[in-house]
Amino acid sequence: MYSTSHAHHLSLHRESSLKNVKPELKILSTFLIVLTIAFSDVQNIFQVISHSLIVFTVLYLSNIPLKTYLKRLTIDIPFIIFALFLPFLSSENNDIVYTFLGLNIFKTGLLDMFAILFKATLGLTMGIFLTAVTSNIELIYGLQKLRLPQIIIAIMSFAIRYIDVFIDEFKRVKTSMRSRGYKEKGIKTLIPIAYASGAMLIRGYERGERVYLSMISRGFNGSIELKERDYKNSIILNVLTIASIIVLIVDTYL
């Protein structure tokens, strides 16, 4: 049985009221809140404000430093760039609301832009919360408690572990390259990084083959058994999750 407590690179070693909460509860709450955000109506100001308050309350309780949150939120940049073009491209019945420098701005495009920005940002925020307050072994433990198929849990656990291994090795490769005079200046200087990344991927595939054969030879049957652990419940996380569902149901069907 595994008893390790190793944390992935995204996990923060900070105490918070949600740090020691049952991982299955955090996973399920994240999934349900993101799902309600995905089905919310951005034209409904009540839903927008309610979901925003719920998500940022969870973020506040997780005690994630603002700098860390904003740094991780940069993953949202491609969605933001894409969304900024929508007001000029997406239209329905030629619903022009304004003309800027000869370009028509459409109402449908504005709504689509806001929908992407709103849902992508809040969804990513919930992902940041989950990974910051839950270690990789806790994620696996939580998925087992949620009764996911063992093969899926095994694949995800190995993926999480080898992403961390890849990041560590990539850092060592960059340090080694810098010690030999490599400097990152412009796009052309990224070519050596691309070659190094390709070589690392091939080495990672070969390493995975060797590790898998080694595990098979030691009797691995695809099931990862973890020791029982003591975690606490979180009434406030339950309340926020239920509130998110109620907001969607009440405003959509009533």
C-alpha positions as CSV (number, residue, x, y, z in Angstrom):
1,M,0.0,0.0,0.0
2,Y,1.1,3.6,-0.7
3,S,1.6,5.8,2.3
4,T,3.6,8.6,0.7
5,S,2.5,12.2,1.0
6,H,4.5,13.6,-1.9
7,A,2.9,16.7,-3.4
8,H,2.8,17.8,-7.0
9,H,4.2,21.2,-8.1
10,L,0.8,22.9,-7.9
11,S,0.1,21.9,-4.4
12,L,0.8,24.7,-1.8
13,H,2.3,23.9,1.6
14,R,0.0,26.4,3.3
15,E,-2.6,25.8,6.0
16,S,-6.2,26.7,5.2
17,S,-9.7,25.7,6.3
18,L,-10.0,23.5,3.2
19,K,-6.5,21.9,3.3
20,N,-7.5,18.8,5.3
21,V,-11.0,18.4,3.9
22,K,-11.9,15.1,2.4
23,P,-10.4,15.0,-1.1
24,E,-13.5,13.3,-2.6
25,L,-15.5,16.2,-1.3
26,K,-13.2,18.8,-2.9
27,I,-13.2,16.9,-6.2
28,L,-17.0,16.5,-6.2
29,S,-17.6,20.1,-5.2
30,T,-15.2,21.4,-7.9
31,F,-16.9,19.3,-10.5
32,L,-20.4,20.3,-9.5
33,I,-19.6,24.1,-9.2
34,V,-17.8,24.1,-12.6
35,L,-20.8,22.2,-14.1
36,T,-23.3,24.8,-12.8
37,I,-21.1,27.6,-14.1
38,A,-20.9,26.0,-17.5
39,F,-24.7,25.9,-17.7
40,S,-25.3,29.3,-16.3
41,D,-26.8,32.2,-18.3
42,V,-24.4,35.1,-18.5
43,Q,-27.3,37.4,-19.4
44,N,-28.7,36.8,-15.9
45,I,-27.0,39.1,-13.6
46,F,-28.2,37.1,-10.5
47,Q,-26.4,34.0,-11.7
48,V,-23.2,35.9,-12.6
49,I,-23.0,37.6,-9.2
50,S,-24.0,34.5,-7.3
51,H,-21.5,32.1,-9.0
52,S,-18.7,34.7,-8.8
53,L,-19.3,35.1,-5.0
54,I,-19.3,31.3,-4.5
55,V,-16.1,30.7,-6.4
56,F,-14.2,33.6,-4.9
57,T,-15.4,32.6,-1.4
58,V,-13.9,29.1,-2.1
59,L,-10.7,30.8,-3.3
60,Y,-10.5,33.0,-0.1
61,L,-11.0,29.9,2.1
62,S,-8.2,28.1,0.3
63,N,-5.7,30.8,1.4
64,I,-4.0,30.9,-1.9
65,P,-1.6,34.0,-2.2
66,L,-2.9,36.5,-4.7
67,K,0.4,36.5,-6.6
68,T,0.2,32.7,-7.0
69,Y,-3.4,32.9,-8.1
70,L,-2.8,35.5,-10.7
71,K,0.3,33.7,-12.0
72,R,-1.7,30.5,-12.5
73,L,-4.6,32.4,-14.0
74,T,-2.3,33.3,-17.0
75,I,-3.4,29.9,-18.5
76,D,-6.6,31.9,-19.2
77,I,-4.8,34.2,-21.6
78,P,-5.5,32.2,-24.9
79,F,-9.2,32.2,-24.0
80,I,-9.1,35.9,-23.4
81,I,-7.3,36.6,-26.7
82,F,-9.8,34.5,-28.6
83,A,-12.8,36.1,-26.8
84,L,-11.6,39.6,-27.7
85,F,-12.2,38.9,-31.4
86,L,-15.8,37.6,-30.9
87,P,-17.6,41.0,-30.8
88,F,-16.3,41.7,-34.3
89,L,-17.1,38.3,-35.7
90,S,-20.1,36.7,-34.0
91,S,-23.4,38.1,-35.0
92,E,-27.1,37.1,-35.2
93,N,-29.4,38.9,-37.5
94,N,-26.8,41.6,-37.9
95,D,-27.3,42.9,-34.4
96,I,-24.8,45.8,-34.5
97,V,-24.6,47.8,-31.3
98,Y,-21.6,50.1,-32.2
99,T,-19.1,50.8,-34.9
100,F,-15.5,51.2,-33.9
101,L,-12.9,52.3,-36.5
102,G,-15.0,51.0,-39.3
103,L,-15.5,47.7,-37.5
104,N,-19.0,46.5,-36.5
105,I,-19.4,45.3,-32.9
106,F,-22.2,42.8,-32.5
107,K,-24.4,42.2,-29.5
108,T,-24.1,38.4,-29.9
109,G,-20.4,38.6,-30.1
110,L,-20.3,40.7,-26.9
111,L,-22.4,38.1,-25.1
112,D,-20.2,35.3,-26.4
113,M,-17.1,37.1,-25.3
114,F,-18.4,37.7,-21.8
115,A,-19.6,34.0,-21.5
116,I,-16.1,32.7,-22.4
117,L,-14.3,35.1,-20.1
118,F,-16.8,34.5,-17.2
119,K,-17.0,30.7,-17.5
120,A,-13.3,30.1,-18.3
121,T,-12.1,32.3,-15.5
122,L,-14.3,30.9,-12.8
123,G,-13.8,27.3,-14.0
124,L,-10.0,27.8,-14.0
125,T,-10.2,29.4,-10.5
126,M,-11.9,26.2,-9.2
127,G,-9.2,24.1,-10.8
128,I,-6.5,26.3,-9.2
129,F,-8.2,25.8,-5.8
130,L,-8.4,22.0,-6.2
131,T,-4.7,21.6,-7.2
132,A,-3.5,24.1,-4.6
133,V,-5.1,22.4,-1.6
134,T,-4.9,18.8,-2.7
135,S,-1.7,16.7,-3.1
136,N,-1.5,14.1,-5.9
137,I,-1.8,11.2,-3.5
138,E,-5.0,12.9,-2.1
139,L,-6.4,13.3,-5.6
140,I,-5.9,9.5,-6.2
141,Y,-7.4,8.7,-2.8
142,G,-10.4,11.0,-3.5
143,L,-11.0,9.4,-6.9
144,Q,-11.0,5.9,-5.3
145,K,-13.6,7.1,-2.7
146,L,-15.7,8.3,-5.6
147,R,-15.6,4.7,-7.0
148,L,-14.0,5.6,-10.4
149,P,-12.7,2.6,-12.4
150,Q,-9.3,1.5,-11.2
151,I,-7.7,1.6,-14.6
152,I,-8.7,5.3,-14.9
153,I,-7.3,6.1,-11.5
154,A,-4.0,4.3,-12.3
155,I,-3.6,6.2,-15.6
156,M,-4.3,9.5,-13.9
157,S,-2.0,8.8,-11.0
158,F,0.9,7.9,-13.3
159,A,0.2,10.9,-15.5
160,I,0.3,13.2,-12.4
161,R,3.5,11.6,-11.2
162,Y,5.3,11.7,-14.5
163,I,4.3,15.3,-15.2
164,D,6.2,16.2,-12.0
165,V,9.2,14.1,-13.1
166,F,9.2,15.7,-16.5
167,I,9.1,19.2,-14.9
168,D,12.0,18.4,-12.6
169,E,14.1,16.9,-15.4
170,F,13.3,19.8,-17.7
171,K,14.5,22.3,-15.0
172,R,17.8,20.3,-14.7
173,V,18.2,20.3,-18.5
174,K,17.8,24.1,-18.6
175,T,20.2,24.6,-15.7
176,S,22.7,22.4,-17.5
177,M,22.3,24.4,-20.8
178,R,22.7,27.7,-19.0
179,S,25.9,26.5,-17.3
180,R,27.2,25.9,-20.9
181,G,26.4,29.5,-22.0
182,Y,22.9,29.1,-23.3
183,K,20.8,32.3,-23.0
184,E,17.1,32.7,-23.9
185,K,16.9,35.7,-26.3
186,G,14.3,35.7,-28.9
187,I,12.4,32.9,-30.7
188,K,15.5,31.5,-32.5
189,T,17.1,30.7,-29.1
190,L,14.2,28.5,-28.3
191,I,15.2,25.9,-30.9
192,P,17.6,24.1,-28.5
193,I,14.8,24.0,-25.9
194,A,12.5,22.4,-28.5
195,Y,15.2,19.8,-29.3
196,A,15.8,19.1,-25.6
197,S,12.0,18.7,-25.0
198,G,11.7,16.3,-27.9
199,A,14.6,14.2,-26.6
200,M,13.0,14.2,-23.1
201,L,9.7,13.0,-24.4
202,I,11.3,10.1,-26.2
203,R,13.3,9.2,-23.1
204,G,10.2,9.5,-21.0
205,Y,8.3,7.1,-23.2
206,E,11.2,4.6,-23.0
207,R,11.4,5.1,-19.2
208,G,7.6,4.5,-19.0
209,E,8.0,1.2,-20.8
210,R,10.8,0.0,-18.5
211,V,8.8,1.1,-15.4
212,Y,5.7,-0.7,-16.6
213,L,7.5,-3.9,-17.3
214,S,9.2,-3.7,-13.9
215,M,5.8,-3.2,-12.2
216,I,4.3,-6.1,-14.1
217,S,7.2,-8.4,-13.0
218,R,6.4,-7.4,-9.4
219,G,2.8,-8.4,-9.6
220,F,1.1,-5.1,-10.5
221,N,-2.5,-5.8,-11.5
222,G,-3.7,-2.2,-12.4
223,S,-5.0,-1.5,-8.9
224,I,-3.5,1.1,-6.6
225,E,-4.3,0.5,-3.0
226,L,-4.0,3.4,-0.5
227,K,-4.2,3.4,3.2
228,E,-7.2,4.8,4.9
229,R,-6.7,8.4,6.0
230,D,-8.4,10.8,8.4
231,Y,-9.9,13.9,6.8
232,K,-12.5,16.3,8.0
233,N,-15.8,17.3,6.5
234,S,-16.5,20.9,5.4
235,I,-20.0,22.3,6.0
236,I,-19.2,25.6,4.2
237,L,-17.9,23.8,1.1
238,N,-21.1,21.6,1.1
239,V,-23.2,24.8,1.5
240,L,-21.4,26.6,-1.3
241,T,-21.8,23.6,-3.7
242,I,-25.5,23.2,-2.9
243,A,-26.0,27.0,-3.3
244,S,-24.4,26.9,-6.7
245,I,-26.8,24.2,-7.8
246,I,-29.8,25.9,-6.3
247,V,-28.9,29.2,-8.1
248,L,-28.8,27.4,-11.4
249,I,-32.0,25.5,-10.9
250,V,-34.1,28.3,-9.4
251,D,-33.1,30.9,-12.1
252,T,-33.4,28.4,-15.0
253,Y,-36.6,26.5,-14.2
254,L,-38.6,28.8,-11.9
